[in-house]
């Protein structure tokens, strides 16, 4: 009787381990399809002589690093043309 119960418990334990691994695999696959892409706003404030300019650019569905790079590129663009100021990522 003991050996029958022991085999049954061993089989149940093995099936639970298989189920746990299967669920972990499904969760991993589901997580890999999600991304950390969000919407960001690049807000720029510049002056050129007596004029001041405020701009906001919507950066849609971007990773944070890509959004930061894009906002920096906007800032560098204005600075290259003699504007003073900066762009910040919101």
C-alpha positions in Angstrom: 0.0 0.0 0.0 2.8 2.4 0.9 4.6 1.8 -2.4 1.4 2.5 -4.4 0.8 5.8 -2.5 4.5 6.7 -2.9 4.4 6.1 -6.7 1.2 8.1 -7.0 2.7 11.1 -5.1 5.8 10.9 -7.2 3.8 10.9 -10.4 1.7 13.9 -9.1 4.9 15.7 -8.1 6.4 15.1 -11.6 3.2 16.3 -13.3 3.3 19.5 -11.1 6.9 20.2 -12.1 6.0 19.8 -15.8 3.0 22.1 -15.4 5.2 24.7 -13.6 7.8 24.6 -16.4 5.1 24.9 -19.0 3.5 27.9 -17.3 6.9 29.5 -16.9 7.6 29.0 -20.6 4.3 30.5 -21.6 4.9 33.5 -19.3 8.4 34.0 -20.8 7.1 33.9 -24.4 4.3 36.4 -23.5 6.7 38.7 -21.8 9.0 38.7 -24.8 6.3 40.0 -27.0 5.7 43.0 -24.8 7.9 46.1 -25.1 8.8 49.0 -23.1 7.7 51.5 -25.7 5.8 54.5 -24.5 4.8 57.9 -25.6 7.1 60.8 -24.6 7.1 64.5 -25.1 10.3 66.4 -26.0 9.9 70.0 -24.8 12.2 72.6 -26.2 12.7 76.2 -25.0 15.1 78.4 -27.1 15.9 82.0 -27.6 17.4 83.6 -30.6 18.2 87.3 -30.1 15.1 88.9 -28.6 12.8 86.1 -29.6 11.9 83.0 -27.6 10.5 79.8 -28.9 8.8 77.0 -27.1 8.1 73.7 -28.9 6.8 70.3 -27.9 7.3 67.2 -30.0 5.3 64.1 -29.4 7.4 61.0 -29.6 5.1 58.1 -29.9 5.7 54.4 -29.0 9.5 54.8 -28.4 11.9 53.2 -26.0 13.2 55.6 -23.5 16.7 55.6 -24.8 15.5 56.2 -28.4 13.3 59.1 -27.1 16.2 60.6 -25.3 18.4 60.4 -28.4 15.7 62.0 -30.5 15.2 64.8 -28.0 19.0 65.4 -27.9 19.1 65.5 -31.7 16.4 68.3 -31.7 18.4 70.2 -29.1 21.6 69.8 -31.1 19.7 71.0 -34.3 18.7 74.3 -32.7 22.0 74.9 -31.1 23.8 74.4 -34.5 21.7 77.3 -35.9 22.7 79.7 -33.1 19.7 79.3 -30.8 20.3 79.2 -27.0 18.4 76.8 -24.8 17.7 73.1 -24.5 15.2 70.3 -25.0 14.1 68.0 -22.2 12.3 64.7 -22.3 9.0 64.6 -20.3 
